[in-house]
């Protein structure tokens, strides 16, 4: 329930969801349920040329079991709310300033320091 509550605080924020089939979808988080299923509005597929069949799609419902990562803007995340179940990844190659959060169902949340999302 901790992660369900955590994700509920991120409704209406921009997130990028990376699926297990390597599709990355950026959009506005509209809802999440207790199974960590995710609803995104105003989506954009990051590799649109590779997945042209998704270019006309504006809203998606993503089953939680197919999610590999959820990338979140660092400003929107309160790591104190997570109660120490996150791992600071400072200094490692490719992980400078990121926080990885184990969620379950085999996927992770990656909190990134980015200039613009």
Secondary structure, DSSP 4 states (H G I P E B T S, - for coil): -HHHHHHHTTTTSEEEEEETTS-EEEEEEEEE-TT--EEEEEEEETTTTT-GGGTT---EEE-GGGEEEEEEEGGG--GGGGTT-EEE-TTSTT-TT-EEEEEETTEEEEEE--S--
